[in-house]
Amino acid sequence: MTSPTFDTQASVSKLRSAGIDEPAANSIVEVVSAATSPLVTRDMLATEIAGLKADMLTAMYRALWIQGAGIVAVIGGIIGITEVIG
């Protein structure tokens, strides 16, 4: 999963050009970086949801095949029993 990028160099340069001294600009950029690092982007969320959807579909198809095989086995057993009895 990719994380959002924050250009710290460009941010410090912008703050410096606005008149903020370098230590203060660096501190501001560090605070913003720390505050935004745990955020999730729309693309990250969409990728995660797509992966979960694929996993759920795989599990549903597997369950369908198992249930279908069970139904076929039960019907085969019933047919076998009726042939023996009848």
Buried (B, 14 or more C-beta within 10 A) or exposed (E): EEEEEBEBEEBBEEBBEEEBEEEEBBEBBEEEEEEEEEEEEEEBEEEEEEEEEEEEEEEEEEEEEEEEEEEEEEEEEEEEEEEEEE
